Amino acid sequence: MGRIIIPSYNKKGDLNYYVGRSWDPNSRAKYRNPEAEKDQIIFWENLIDWNKDIYLVEGAFDGMFLDNPVVMLGKHMSELLFETIYNNAKGNVIICLDGDAWNNAVKLYHELNGGELWGKIKIVKLPKDRDVCDLKGQINEYYYEIKD
């Protein structure tokens, strides 16, 4: 009760997961998700345009604020998602994790920035107390250059 449900569909259009979040700030259970192998799905797979730039985000709510998001369902990327991005991404891959996940974002940058994706990985650095939804369309102001 009192939850927002965001469904996810695979590339065939079949429901493969959902995220349930309480809209009540006093709720003891902020999220309620299905007991499923989330490492075995690509969230919103049916909506991803692999020919355009993609934005890697932690959660579905973050993805609502960006064009062409790829939702990781956490701060870490599954092997399936890594392989899918590596084999399909034609544009830039922009890592856009919450401000409190900077170390995770840098690690992900180094994992992805090689082979076919060399030079296509970008990273966004947010203040620690900011989330993607706080950007209000001003993502370019937060691009950060990693010196290898």
C-alpha positions in Angstrom: 0.0 0.0 0.0 1.2 3.5 -0.8 3.8 2.3 -3.4 4.8 3.4 -6.8 5.4 0.4 -9.1 7.7 0.7 -12.1 7.6 -2.3 -14.4 10.5 -3.4 -16.7 10.1 -5.4 -19.9 12.7 -7.4 -21.9 13.4 -6.8 -25.6 10.4 -9.1 -26.5 8.0 -7.0 -24.4 7.6 -9.5 -21.6 7.6 -8.3 -17.9 10.9 -9.3 -16.4 11.1 -7.2 -13.2 9.6 -4.4 -11.3 10.6 -1.9 -8.6 8.2 -0.9 -5.8 9.0 2.2 -3.8 7.0 3.8 -1.0 6.1 7.4 -1.5 5.7 7.7 2.3 8.9 9.3 3.8 8.2 7.6 7.1 7.9 4.1 5.6 10.2 1.5 7.2 10.4 -0.4 3.9 11.4 2.1 1.3 11.7 -0.5 -1.5 9.9 -3.8 -2.1 11.2 -5.7 -5.2 10.4 -9.2 -6.3 12.6 -12.0 -5.2 14.3 -12.6 -8.6 17.8 -12.9 -10.0 18.2 -9.2 -10.9 21.6 -10.0 -12.3 19.9 -12.0 -15.0 17.8 -9.2 -16.4 18.3 -6.0 -18.3 16.0 -3.4 -16.8 13.9 -1.5 -19.4 15.6 -3.5 -22.1 12.8 -2.9 -24.5 13.4 0.9 -24.3 17.2 1.0 -24.8 18.5 2.5 -28.1 22.0 1.1 -28.4 22.8 3.4 -31.2 22.5 6.5 -29.0 24.4 7.6 -25.9 23.4 5.6 -22.9 23.3 6.7 -19.2 24.2 4.1 -16.6 22.2 4.8 -13.4 21.6 3.0 -10.1 17.9 2.8 -10.1 14.7 3.2 -12.1 13.8 6.5 -10.5 17.2 7.9 -11.6 16.5 6.7 -15.1 13.3 8.7 -15.3 15.3 11.9 -15.5 17.7 11.0 -18.4 17.3 10.1 -22.0 18.1 6.5 -22.8 19.0 5.2 -19.3 20.4 1.8 -18.5 19.4 0.9 -15.0 21.9 -1.2 -13.0 19.6 -1.9 -10.0 22.3 -0.9 -7.6 25.9 0.4 -7.5 27.4 -2.6 -9.2 27.0 -3.9 -12.8 26.1 -7.5 -13.4 28.2 -9.6 -15.8 25.2 -9.9 -18.1 24.8 -6.1 -18.3 28.5 -5.6 -18.8 28.6 -8.0 -21.7 25.4 -6.5 -23.2 26.8 -3.0 -23.1 30.1 -4.1 -24.4 28.5 -5.9 -27.4 25.8 -3.4 -28.2 26.7 0.2 -27.2 27.4 2.3 -30.3 27.4 5.7 -28.7 29.0 7.0 -25.5 28.4 5.3 -22.2 27.9 7.9 -19.5 28.3 6.7 -15.9 25.9 8.7 -13.8 25.8 7.3 -10.3 24.6 9.1 -7.2 27.1 11.4 -5.5 27.7 8.9 -2.6 28.8 6.3 -5.1 31.8 8.1 -6.7 34.3 5.3 -5.9 31.9 2.8 -7.6 31.6 5.1 -10.6 35.4 5.4 -11.0 35.8 1.6 -10.7 33.1 1.1 -13.4 34.8 3.6 -15.6 38.1 1.6 -15.6 36.3 -1.7 -16.1 34.4 -0.4 -19.2 37.0 1.9 -20.8 38.8 -0.6 -23.0 38.5 -2.6 -26.2 35.5 -1.6 -28.3 34.5 1.0 -25.7 37.8 2.8 -25.4 37.3 6.5 -25.4 33.5 6.2 -25.3 33.2 6.1 -21.5 32.3 9.4 -19.8 31.7 10.0 -16.1 29.5 12.4 -14.2 30.6 13.5 -10.7 27.9 14.7 -8.4 28.2 16.2 -5.0 27.9 13.5 -2.3 24.5 14.7 -1.2 23.0 14.8 -4.8 21.2 12.3 -6.9 20.6 12.2 -10.6 17.1 13.5 -10.2 18.7 16.7 -8.7 20.4 17.6 -12.0 17.2 19.0 -13.6 18.6 18.5 -17.2 22.0 20.1 -16.4 24.1 16.9 -16.6 26.8 18.5 -18.8 27.8 20.7 -15.9 28.9 17.6 -14.0 31.0 15.8 -16.5 34.4 14.9 -15.1 37.6 13.9 -16.9 39.5 11.0 -15.5 43.2 11.2 -16.1 44.5 7.8 -16.8 
